[in-house]
Amino acid sequence: MNKEQLKEYLTTVSIFAPTQEQQDYVFEEFNKLDIKVIDIDKLEYYPSRIFISKDIKYNSFSNYICLADNTKLIYLSDFKKLIKELEVEVKDFEVNNDGFITKINNYNSDKEIYFIGDYEVVNVSIFNLMTVDLEKYIKLGFIATNKEVLEKKLRHIEIEQKIRNVADRLNGGKVIDWNNLSQNKYKIYFDFKNNKLFVIDNTECKNQGNIYCLSNKFLEECIKEIGEQDLIKYLKGE
């Protein structure tokens, strides 16, 4: 039951809430649901079960809260169950902090999302992706709720491949040997404090995600190929 369905259902019931604390709880949940509250005790006349559809009438004398005439009575415990079900309502998909979809719960959803297909960002509904191996795309981070997120990912993939190509060209067919402690391996390093690019060498420690080259001209050639500012944005994750 979604929010609108719950609001519609509540127009057909009266909620038994005998204490002030219980009544305050119900009113608080009504406010979250954007349902109008009318306290009939504050009116100049007593309407006596003259109810306006989809408005809440509260009668403190008989300790019930009612949303419509000719309603059935439900207890507060039943109302709490309905609210709890609403709070755990299953979303069509789950998204991480970066905007990438990590899980799809409703493959029949008509909500539109973005995915990377044929090296471009495509806008399409989940339902229309039924012929695609969605789990593979999720693992690769190729599906998101935001177009800019995927466009940025494509830029990073392109720049990263250019860096690899530069390294391969400069290596000239030589293999990087991490067991050879006399072989210098160079990587590009960005100093956030000074906002500068550096190239540093290493012989025995391989860091996750880094691209290594056997030439100390690695940074110089990457700047020529990619551009200094685009290289900085890539290393900063922008």
PyMOL commands that set and color helices and strands:
alter all, ss='L'
color gray80, all
select helices_A, chain A and resi 3-10+20-32+40-42+76-87+127-129+134-140+147-171+218-226+228-236
alter helices_A, ss='H'
color red, helices_A
select strands_A, chain A and resi 13-16+37-39+56-59+64-66+72-75+93-95+101-104+112-117+120-125+143-144+185-191+196-202
alter strands_A, ss='S'
color yellow, strands_A
deselect
rebuild
show_as cartoon
